[in-house]
Amino acid sequence: MLAPLFFLAHSFSPARIDLVDVIPFAADVSAVISVEEPLPFAGLDELARRVATGRLLIVWGIYEAGGRENALGDGGKSCGVLQENPYYAGVTCTALRSDRRLALAKGLELMRFAAAQCGSVAGGLRAYAGGTCTARAALVALRCSRAGVSC
C-alpha cells in the first residue's frame, strides 16, 4: 500500500511537504492502516476502506502539519501530524509530537468515533475538524476530493 500513498503525498506542492519527509510519512500511514480499523466507508470492501483511509490520513496530515510529526498549533492546543487535542486523544502532546504512528492511530480512532456518532464518514470528519457533525463542510469536501475519496 505504500506506493500509492507515496505518490499521493508527493503530488502536493513543495511548500506543503518536503520530498525528504514524504517517504517516512507515507510509510507511517501505511503501517497504521494495515493494523488499525479503517474508516467506515459505505459500500467499500475492507481493502478499499483501508486505501481510502490511508489517502485521507495523508491529505489530512499534509494540510494540518505538512506531514511533520512534531507540529504544534492553535497556541499549543493541537499537537502532531493530525493536530490533535491531547485531551481527546488521551495521550500527552509530547507523545503525539514524538511518535507519528501513535498520532495517526489516535487521530484515526477519533475520526472513527466521530463517524459513528455522526452517522457518516463525512459527518465524522466535520466533527473532527470543527467540533460538530455539520461544521467545516467545505474543508472536509476539499480534503476528501484531494484524497480522491467519496465522503
N, CA, C and O atoms as a DFTB+ gen file, in Angstrom:
604 C
 N C O
     1  1       0.813      -1.199       0.000
     2  2       0.000       0.000       0.000
     3  2       0.850       1.255       0.000
     4  3       0.325       2.347      -0.215
     5  1       2.128       1.134       0.231
     6  2       2.994       2.298       0.372
     7  2       3.116       3.107      -0.906
     8  3       3.081       4.336      -0.844
     9  1       3.257       2.472      -2.060
    10  2       3.496       3.209      -3.311
    11  2       2.382       4.206      -3.630
    12  3       2.692       5.365      -3.906
    13  1       1.098       3.818      -3.607
    14  2       0.069       4.812      -3.907
    15  2       0.052       5.960      -2.900
    16  3      -0.210       7.105      -3.271
    17  1       0.326       5.667      -1.644
    18  2       0.345       6.719      -0.636
    19  2       1.517       7.660      -0.859
    20  3       1.390       8.870      -0.670
    21  1       2.656       7.111      -1.259
    22  2       3.826       7.940      -1.545
    23  2       3.511       8.909      -2.681
    24  3       3.803      10.101      -2.583
    25  1       2.911       8.397      -3.765
    26  2       2.629       9.262      -4.910
    27  2       1.585      10.313      -4.572
    28  3       1.682      11.441      -5.055
    29  1       0.589       9.977      -3.757
    30  2      -0.390      10.976      -3.331
    31  2       0.297      12.063      -2.519
    32  3       0.083      13.250      -2.766
    33  1       1.118      11.670      -1.555
    34  2       1.807      12.654      -0.728
    35  2       2.733      13.523      -1.568
    36  3       2.829      14.728      -1.338
    37  1       3.406      12.929      -2.528
    38  2       4.349      13.672      -3.366
    39  2       3.639      14.621      -4.326
    40  3       4.265      15.547      -4.843
    41  1       2.342      14.411      -4.577
    42  2       1.616      15.257      -5.516
    43  2       1.351      16.654      -4.961
    44  3       0.992      17.557      -5.716
    45  1       1.521      16.842      -3.668
    46  2       1.318      18.159      -3.072
    47  2       2.483      19.066      -3.424
    48  3       3.578      18.600      -3.738
    49  1       2.238      20.349      -3.369
    50  2       3.280      21.311      -3.705
    51  2       4.423      21.218      -2.702
    52  3       4.208      20.832      -1.553
    53  1       5.631      21.567      -3.124
    54  2       6.779      21.525      -2.209
    55  2       6.596      22.399      -0.976
    56  3       7.223      22.151       0.054
    57  1       5.753      23.409      -1.064
    58  2       5.518      24.253       0.102
    59  2       4.811      23.487       1.214
    60  3       4.932      23.836       2.388
    61  1       4.079      22.450       0.846
    62  2       3.336      21.677       1.843
    63  2       4.200      20.613       2.525
    64  3       4.085      20.407       3.733
    65  1       5.046      19.951       1.778
    66  2       5.820      18.855       2.346
    67  2       7.103      18.674       1.545
    68  3       7.080      18.736       0.316
    69  1       8.200      18.453       2.219
    70  2       9.476      18.215       1.557
    71  2       9.547      16.767       1.093
    72  3       9.025      15.870       1.755
    73  1      10.193      16.542      -0.046
    74  2      10.344      15.188      -0.578
    75  2      11.003      14.267       0.436
    76  3      10.659      13.088       0.522
    77  1      11.943      14.794       1.200
    78  2      12.632      14.001       2.209
    79  2      11.638      13.444       3.225
    80  3      11.827      12.342       3.741
    81  1      10.587      14.197       3.510
    82  2       9.607      13.789       4.505
    83  2       8.538      12.848       3.970
    84  3       7.857      12.186       4.753
    85  1       8.378      12.776       2.661
    86  2       7.285      12.007       2.064
    87  2       7.397      10.520       2.367
    88  3       6.414       9.893       2.765
    89  1       8.572       9.955       2.185
    90  2       8.717       8.503       2.341
    91  2       8.417       8.047       3.763
    92  3       7.627       7.118       3.931
    93  1       9.010       8.655       4.809
    94  2       8.659       8.183       6.152
    95  2       7.202       8.449       6.520
    96  3       6.587       7.651       7.229
    97  1       6.649       9.556       6.048
    98  2       5.242       9.858       6.334
    99  2       4.337       8.809       5.691
   100  3       3.452       8.271       6.357
   101  1       4.542       8.512       4.417
   102  2       3.734       7.504       3.731
   103  2       3.928       6.131       4.371
   104  3       2.972       5.362       4.478
   105  1       5.141       5.815       4.795
   106  2       5.401       4.528       5.454
   107  2       4.652       4.434       6.779
   108  3       4.113       3.381       7.118
   109  1       4.619       5.537       7.529
   110  2       3.897       5.532       8.800
   111  2       2.397       5.367       8.576
   112  3       1.744       4.611       9.296
   113  1       1.848       6.063       7.586
   114  2       0.421       5.906       7.286
   115  2       0.130       4.464       6.872
   116  3      -0.848       3.872       7.331
   117  1       0.965       3.902       6.017
   118  2       0.776       2.526       5.573
   119  2       0.811       1.561       6.752
   120  3      -0.006       0.642       6.826
   121  1       1.745       1.761       7.665
   122  2       1.842       0.888       8.838
   123  2       0.591       0.977       9.704
   124  3       0.102      -0.039      10.197
   125  1       0.080       2.173       9.886
   126  2      -1.098       2.368      10.737
   127  2      -2.337       1.758      10.100
   128  3      -3.102       1.065      10.772
   129  1      -2.544       2.009       8.811
   130  2      -3.780       1.491       8.197
   131  2      -3.741      -0.016       7.997
   132  3      -4.773      -0.635       7.739
   133  1      -2.564      -0.610       8.113
   134  2      -2.502      -2.075       7.978
   135  2      -2.931      -2.790       9.253
   136  3      -3.249      -3.978       9.212
   137  1      -2.945      -2.086      10.393
   138  2      -3.320      -2.743      11.650
   139  2      -4.539      -2.123      12.329
   140  3      -5.200      -2.793      13.122
   141  1      -4.847      -0.879      12.041
   142  2      -5.992      -0.214      12.675
   143  2      -7.259      -0.416      11.842
   144  3      -7.191      -0.634      10.633
   145  1      -8.386      -0.341      12.489
   146  2      -9.668      -0.420      11.797
   147  2      -9.815       0.818      10.906
   148  3      -9.622       1.938      11.379
   149  1     -10.155       0.634       9.622
   150  2     -10.297       1.789       8.741
   151  2     -11.599       2.557       9.007
   152  3     -12.458       2.104       9.764
   153  1     -11.724       3.706       8.379
   154  2     -12.966       4.469       8.469
   155  2     -14.100       3.675       7.816
   156  3     -13.855       2.914       6.880
   157  1     -15.332       3.841       8.296
   158  2     -16.460       3.026       7.819
   159  2     -17.099       3.549       6.524
   160  3     -18.274       3.917       6.513
   161  1     -16.329       3.578       5.447
   162  2     -16.880       3.996       4.160
   163  2     -17.934       2.997       3.708
   164  3     -17.672       1.796       3.633
   165  1     -19.124       3.496       3.408
   166  2     -20.215       2.627       2.954
   167  2     -19.930       2.102       1.553
   168  3     -19.422       2.828       0.698
   169  1     -20.258       0.841       1.328
   170  2     -20.164       0.254       0.006
   171  2     -18.773      -0.167      -0.435
   172  3     -18.594      -0.572      -1.583
   173  1     -17.786      -0.082       0.446
   174  2     -16.427      -0.491       0.088
   175  2     -16.030      -1.727       0.868
   176  3     -16.416      -1.884       2.027
   177  1     -15.259      -2.609       0.241
   178  2     -14.730      -3.752       0.977
   179  2     -13.583      -3.280       1.877
   180  3     -13.179      -2.118       1.828
   181  1     -13.072      -4.191       2.691
   182  2     -12.083      -3.786       3.688
   183  2     -10.815      -3.200       3.068
   184  3     -10.310      -2.188       3.556
   185  1     -10.300      -3.799       2.026
   186  2      -9.094      -3.273       1.393
   187  2      -9.328      -1.864       0.855
   188  3      -8.496      -0.977       1.047
   189  1     -10.450      -1.659       0.188
   190  2     -10.771      -0.329      -0.357
   191  2     -10.951       0.688       0.772
   192  3     -10.553       1.845       0.635
   193  1     -11.553       0.259       1.891
   194  2     -11.698       1.173       3.038
   195  2     -10.331       1.540       3.618
   196  3     -10.116       2.684       4.019
   197  1      -9.411       0.580       3.664
   198  2      -8.063       0.862       4.166
   199  2      -7.328       1.853       3.248
   200  3      -6.675       2.783       3.720
   201  1      -7.446       1.641       1.947
   202  2      -6.792       2.548       1.000
   203  2      -7.394       3.948       1.118
   204  3      -6.659       4.934       1.171
   205  1      -8.717       4.041       1.160
   206  2      -9.373       5.347       1.289
   207  2      -8.980       6.025       2.597
   208  3      -8.751       7.234       2.628
   209  1      -8.901       5.259       3.662
   210  2      -8.487       5.805       4.961
   211  2      -7.056       6.324       4.887
   212  3      -6.765       7.416       5.374
   213  1      -6.173       5.553       4.287
   214  2      -4.789       5.988       4.136
   215  2      -4.675       7.265       3.332
   216  3      -3.903       8.158       3.680
   217  1      -5.440       7.355       2.257
   218  2      -5.408       8.557       1.421
   219  2      -5.882       9.773       2.215
   220  3      -5.307      10.855       2.101
   221  1      -6.929       9.594       3.019
   222  2      -7.412      10.709       3.843
   223  2      -6.389      11.107       4.903
   224  3      -6.186      12.297       5.146
   225  1      -5.749      10.137       5.530
   226  2      -4.740      10.466       6.541
   227  2      -3.573      11.225       5.922
   228  3      -3.045      12.154       6.532
   229  1      -3.169      10.837       4.715
   230  2      -2.091      11.557       4.025
   231  2      -2.506      13.015       3.802
   232  3      -1.772      13.940       4.150
   233  1      -3.684      13.202       3.223
   234  2      -4.152      14.556       2.920
   235  2      -4.331      15.363       4.203
   236  3      -3.916      16.520       4.276
   237  1      -4.948      14.754       5.213
   238  2      -5.191      15.461       6.470
   239  2      -3.861      15.886       7.094
   240  3      -3.708      17.026       7.533
   241  1      -2.919      14.975       7.127
   242  2      -1.625      15.270       7.736
   243  2      -0.832      16.322       6.987
   244  3      -0.110      17.108       7.601
   245  1      -0.956      16.348       5.673
   246  2      -0.241      17.360       4.890
   247  2      -0.879      18.728       5.092
   248  3      -0.173      19.718       5.286
   249  1      -2.201      18.791       5.047
   250  2      -2.868      20.077       5.263
   251  2      -2.668      20.594       6.682
   252  3      -2.459      21.791       6.882
   253  1      -2.731      19.709       7.657
   254  2      -2.633      20.152       9.049
   255  2      -1.214      20.496       9.471
   256  3      -0.997      21.467      10.195
   257  1      -0.237      19.694       9.017
   258  2       1.111      19.851       9.577
   259  2       2.233      19.617       8.582
   260  3       3.387      19.465       8.983
   261  1       1.920      19.584       7.300
   262  2       2.957      19.316       6.313
   263  2       3.578      17.943       6.473
   264  3       4.700      17.709       6.025
   265  1       2.849      17.027       7.116
   266  2       3.343      15.680       7.346
   267  2       4.329      15.573       8.506
   268  3       4.822      14.485       8.807
   269  1       4.614      16.680       9.146
   270  2       5.614      16.697      10.232
   271  2       5.018      16.157      11.531
   272  3       3.928      16.551      11.944
   273  1       5.747      15.260      12.154
   274  2       5.239      14.677      13.398
   275  2       5.333      15.633      14.576
   276  3       4.562      15.502      15.526
   277  1       6.258      16.595      14.543
   278  2       6.476      17.457      15.718
   279  2       5.718      18.774      15.643
   280  3       6.053      19.706      16.375
   281  1       4.711      18.884      14.788
   282  2       3.964      20.127      14.625
   283  2       3.197      20.486      15.894
   284  3       2.705      19.621      16.620
   285  1       3.114      21.780      16.131
   286  2       2.377      22.319      17.271
   287  2       1.578      23.508      16.762
   288  3       2.135      24.403      16.126
   289  1       0.282      23.528      17.034
   290  2      -0.558      24.611      16.523
   291  2      -1.611      25.046      17.512
   292  3      -1.693      24.536      18.629
   293  1      -2.412      25.995      17.083
   294  2      -3.516      26.521      17.902
   295  2      -3.048      26.947      19.288
   296  3      -3.682      26.634      20.296
   297  1      -1.931      27.665      19.322
   298  2      -1.418      28.145      20.607
   299  2      -1.002      27.035      21.541
   300  3      -1.080      27.190      22.759
   301  1      -0.562      25.919      20.996
   302  2      -0.111      24.794      21.804
   303  2      -1.196      23.799      22.146
   304  3      -0.944      22.840      22.876
   305  1      -2.408      24.006      21.633
   306  2      -3.522      23.105      21.937
   307  2      -3.623      21.936      20.974
   308  3      -4.258      20.931      21.295
   309  1      -3.012      22.042      19.800
   310  2      -3.090      20.992      18.785
   311  2      -1.695      20.452      18.525
   312  3      -0.752      21.214      18.314
   313  1      -1.573      19.140      18.542
   314  2      -0.253      18.514      18.530
   315  2      -0.139      17.425      17.476
   316  3      -1.089      16.687      17.219
   317  1       1.038      17.338      16.873
   318  2       1.363      16.237      15.985
   319  2       0.847      16.410      14.575
   320  3       0.316      17.457      14.206
   321  1       1.018      15.360      13.800
   322  2       0.741      15.383      12.367
   323  2      -0.728      15.650      12.034
   324  3      -1.018      16.236      10.992
   325  1      -1.644      15.240      12.881
   326  2      -3.063      15.478      12.627
   327  2      -3.626      16.602      13.484
   328  3      -4.837      16.819      13.510
   329  1      -2.743      17.321      14.192
   330  2      -3.136      18.461      15.023
   331  2      -4.270      18.103      15.980
   332  3      -5.347      18.698      15.955
   333  1      -3.992      17.114      16.818
   334  2      -4.981      16.611      17.769
   335  2      -4.875      17.322      19.108
   336  3      -3.800      17.764      19.515
   337  1      -6.006      17.422      19.777
   338  2      -6.029      17.913      21.142
   339  2      -5.684      16.724      22.044
   340  3      -6.374      15.706      22.004
   341  1      -4.633      16.837      22.853
   342  2      -4.228      15.705      23.703
   343  2      -5.338      15.199      24.620
   344  3      -5.400      14.007      24.918
   345  1      -6.211      16.095      25.069
   346  2      -7.306      15.679      25.937
   347  2      -8.169      14.615      25.248
   348  3      -8.486      13.585      25.843
   349  1      -8.542      14.872      23.999
   350  2      -9.395      13.933      23.273
   351  2      -8.629      12.711      22.792
   352  3      -9.194      11.624      22.678
   353  1      -7.340      12.888      22.509
   354  2      -6.521      11.760      22.060
   355  2      -6.181      10.819      23.219
   356  3      -5.887       9.644      23.003
   357  1      -6.222      11.337      24.441
   358  2      -5.929      10.511      25.605
   359  2      -4.450      10.267      25.839
   360  3      -4.079       9.361      26.584
   361  1      -3.603      11.070      25.208
   362  2      -2.158      10.991      25.399
   363  2      -1.609      12.412      25.455
   364  3      -2.307      13.370      25.122
   365  1      -0.378      12.536      25.870
   366  2       0.217      13.868      26.001
   367  2       0.575      14.458      24.636
   368  3       0.719      13.749      23.640
   369  1       0.710      15.761      24.634
   370  2       1.158      16.455      23.430
   371  2       2.555      15.968      23.053
   372  3       2.854      15.794      21.872
   373  1       3.393      15.753      24.031
   374  2       4.744      15.255      23.767
   375  2       4.689      13.914      23.038
   376  3       5.461      13.687      22.106
   377  1       3.793      13.033      23.449
   378  2       3.656      11.729      22.789
   379  2       3.181      11.894      21.352
   380  3       3.696      11.237      20.447
   381  1       2.208      12.762      21.139
   382  2       1.693      12.984      19.783
   383  2       2.753      13.597      18.867
   384  3       2.780      13.322      17.667
   385  1       3.617      14.422      19.436
   386  2       4.641      15.110      18.635
   387  2       5.897      14.280      18.438
   388  3       6.728      14.618      17.595
   389  1       6.054      13.213      19.187
   390  2       7.285      12.421      19.078
   391  2       7.079      11.062      18.410
   392  3       8.051      10.371      18.106
   393  1       5.833      10.678      18.182
   394  2       5.543       9.372      17.587
   395  2       4.425       9.538      16.556
   396  3       3.243       9.512      16.898
   397  1       4.814       9.707      15.295
   398  2       3.829       9.967      14.241
   399  2       2.839       8.813      14.101
   400  3       1.658       9.048      13.846
   401  1       3.294       7.581      14.262
   402  2       2.366       6.445      14.142
   403  2       1.326       6.464      15.252
   404  3       0.157       6.165      15.012
   405  1       1.738       6.811      16.455
   406  2       0.788       6.945      17.558
   407  2      -0.210       8.053      17.237
   408  3      -1.415       7.878      17.418
   409  1       0.288       9.186      16.764
   410  2      -0.598      10.307      16.438
   411  2      -1.587       9.926      15.339
   412  3      -2.765      10.275      15.415
   413  1      -1.116       9.218      14.328
   414  2      -2.009       8.770      13.251
   415  2      -3.058       7.800      13.777
   416  3      -4.232       7.908      13.424
   417  1      -2.649       6.857      14.614
   418  2      -3.585       5.876      15.176
   419  2      -4.623       6.561      16.067
   420  3      -5.809       6.240      15.995
   421  1      -4.186       7.493      16.898
   422  2      -5.115       8.202      17.786
   423  2      -6.065       9.085      16.987
   424  3      -7.253       9.164      17.299
   425  1      -5.544       9.750      15.954
   426  2      -6.402      10.569      15.104
   427  2      -7.438       9.726      14.381
   428  3      -8.607      10.102      14.300
   429  1      -7.013       8.591      13.858
   430  2      -7.935       7.682      13.182
   431  2      -8.995       7.176      14.157
   432  3     -10.167       7.063      13.800
   433  1      -8.587       6.876      15.372
   434  2      -9.545       6.442      16.400
   435  2     -10.599       7.520      16.627
   436  3     -11.790       7.216      16.700
   437  1     -10.174       8.774      16.740
   438  2     -11.118       9.876      16.938
   439  2     -12.019      10.064      15.716
   440  3     -13.212      10.334      15.859
   441  1     -11.457       9.921      14.527
   442  2     -12.259      10.044      13.309
   443  2     -13.314       8.937      13.232
   444  3     -14.456       9.195      12.853
   445  1     -12.934       7.707      13.589
   446  2     -13.899       6.592      13.582
   447  2     -15.008       6.832      14.605
   448  3     -16.184       6.615      14.315
   449  1     -14.629       7.281      15.799
   450  2     -15.612       7.564      16.851
   451  2     -16.586       8.643      16.385
   452  3     -17.799       8.508      16.546
   453  1     -16.044       9.716      15.805
   454  2     -16.896      10.808      15.334
   455  2     -17.793      10.343      14.198
   456  3     -18.956      10.742      14.132
   457  1     -17.276       9.504      13.298
   458  2     -18.093       8.977      12.202
   459  2     -19.259       8.153      12.750
   460  3     -20.378       8.245      12.245
   461  1     -19.001       7.358      13.772
   462  2     -20.073       6.564      14.390
   463  2     -21.107       7.469      15.043
   464  3     -22.308       7.224      14.928
   465  1     -20.654       8.505      15.722
   466  2     -21.562       9.431      16.392
   467  2     -22.389      10.241      15.393
   468  3     -23.567      10.515      15.625
   469  1     -21.761      10.618      14.284
   470  2     -22.420      11.472      13.292
   471  2     -23.184      10.684      12.229
   472  3     -24.012      11.250      11.516
   473  1     -22.914       9.395      12.119
   474  2     -23.629       8.559      11.177
   475  2     -23.025       8.483       9.788
   476  3     -23.596       7.855       8.896
   477  1     -21.875       9.116       9.594
   478  2     -21.218       9.050       8.289
   479  2     -19.758       9.459       8.434
   480  3     -19.378      10.130       9.394
   481  1     -18.951       9.043       7.468
   482  2     -17.548       9.455       7.458
   483  2     -17.457      10.962       7.311
   484  3     -16.680      11.606       8.015
   485  1     -18.247      11.536       6.398
   486  2     -18.194      12.992       6.191
   487  2     -18.560      13.743       7.464
   488  3     -17.881      14.700       7.838
   489  1     -19.619      13.320       8.126
   490  2     -20.010      13.960       9.379
   491  2     -18.939      13.826      10.440
   492  3     -18.672      14.765      11.189
   493  1     -18.324      12.650      10.502
   494  2     -17.247      12.434      11.474
   495  2     -16.047      13.312      11.198
   496  3     -15.445      13.852      12.126
   497  1     -15.690      13.462       9.930
   498  2     -14.562      14.335       9.589
   499  2     -14.888      15.791       9.881
   500  3     -14.016      16.555      10.295
   501  1     -16.148      16.180       9.664
   502  2     -16.551      17.553      10.006
   503  2     -16.455      17.764      11.515
   504  3     -16.002      18.816      11.966
   505  1     -16.876      16.778      12.291
   506  2     -16.764      16.888      13.746
   507  2     -15.301      16.924      14.178
   508  3     -14.935      17.683      15.076
   509  1     -14.471      16.109      13.542
   510  2     -13.034      16.105      13.860
   511  2     -12.437      17.476      13.575
   512  3     -11.621      17.974      14.350
   513  1     -12.841      18.084      12.472
   514  2     -12.267      19.364      12.056
   515  2     -12.874      20.563      12.787
   516  3     -12.189      21.554      13.037
   517  1     -14.165      20.467      13.130
   518  2     -14.817      21.652      13.656
   519  2     -15.683      21.468      14.881
   520  3     -16.315      22.422      15.333
   521  1     -15.729      20.268      15.429
   522  2     -16.435      20.067      16.686
   523  2     -17.874      19.607      16.573
   524  3     -18.430      19.116      17.556
   525  1     -18.505      19.748      15.405
   526  2     -19.875      19.260      15.232
   527  2     -19.977      18.514      13.902
   528  3     -19.136      18.671      13.017
   529  1     -21.010      17.711      13.785
   530  2     -21.210      16.887      12.585
   531  2     -21.507      17.718      11.345
   532  3     -21.441      17.203      10.228
   533  1     -21.830      18.978      11.520
   534  2     -22.177      19.834      10.384
   535  2     -21.147      20.931      10.127
   536  3     -21.281      21.685       9.163
   537  1     -20.140      21.032      10.958
   538  2     -19.131      22.098      10.821
   539  2     -18.162      21.795       9.681
   540  3     -18.006      20.643       9.276
   541  1     -17.528      22.818       9.180
   542  2     -16.395      22.709       8.247
   543  2     -16.672      21.846       7.022
   544  3     -15.792      21.111       6.573
   545  1     -17.878      21.926       6.481
   546  2     -18.260      21.083       5.344
   547  2     -17.379      21.336       4.126
   548  3     -16.979      20.386       3.453
   549  1     -17.067      22.596       3.829
   550  2     -16.250      22.904       2.653
   551  2     -14.837      22.357       2.814
   552  3     -14.268      21.824       1.861
   553  1     -14.266      22.484       4.004
   554  2     -12.927      21.963       4.267
   555  2     -12.888      20.454       4.074
   556  3     -11.977      19.930       3.434
   557  1     -13.866      19.762       4.620
   558  2     -13.918      18.303       4.509
   559  2     -14.134      17.886       3.054
   560  3     -13.501      16.940       2.587
   561  1     -15.007      18.569       2.340
   562  2     -15.230      18.250       0.926
   563  2     -13.965      18.424       0.116
   564  3     -13.663      17.599      -0.746
   565  1     -13.219      19.484       0.378
   566  2     -11.951      19.714      -0.334
   567  2     -10.959      18.607      -0.040
   568  3     -10.336      18.075      -0.958
   569  1     -10.803      18.254       1.218
   570  2      -9.839      17.223       1.594
   571  2     -10.232      15.853       1.051
   572  3      -9.369      15.096       0.608
   573  1     -11.505      15.529       1.078
   574  2     -11.958      14.251       0.514
   575  2     -11.691      14.232      -0.982
   576  3     -11.227      13.228      -1.522
   577  1     -11.979      15.331      -1.647
   578  2     -11.712      15.429      -3.087
   579  2     -10.232      15.283      -3.380
   580  3      -9.841      14.557      -4.294
   581  1      -9.414      15.968      -2.610
   582  2      -7.965      15.901      -2.821
   583  2      -7.447      14.477      -2.585
   584  3      -6.500      14.037      -3.237
   585  1      -8.075      13.768      -1.653
   586  2      -7.680      12.381      -1.377
   587  2      -8.239      11.417      -2.422
   588  3      -7.827      10.259      -2.487
   589  1      -9.170      11.892      -3.233
   590  2      -9.770      11.029      -4.246
   591  2     -10.741      10.034      -3.680
   592  3     -10.912       8.942      -4.221
   593  1     -11.390      10.410      -2.577
   594  2     -12.365       9.507      -1.956
   595  2     -13.713      10.200      -1.861
   596  3     -13.796      11.426      -1.782
   597  1     -14.746       9.409      -1.869
   598  2     -16.094       9.926      -1.745
   599  2     -16.493       9.882      -0.279
   600  3     -16.622       8.811       0.313
   601  1     -16.684      11.040       0.287
   602  2     -17.088      11.122       1.694
   603  2     -18.574      11.384       1.727
   604  3     -19.158      11.495       2.805
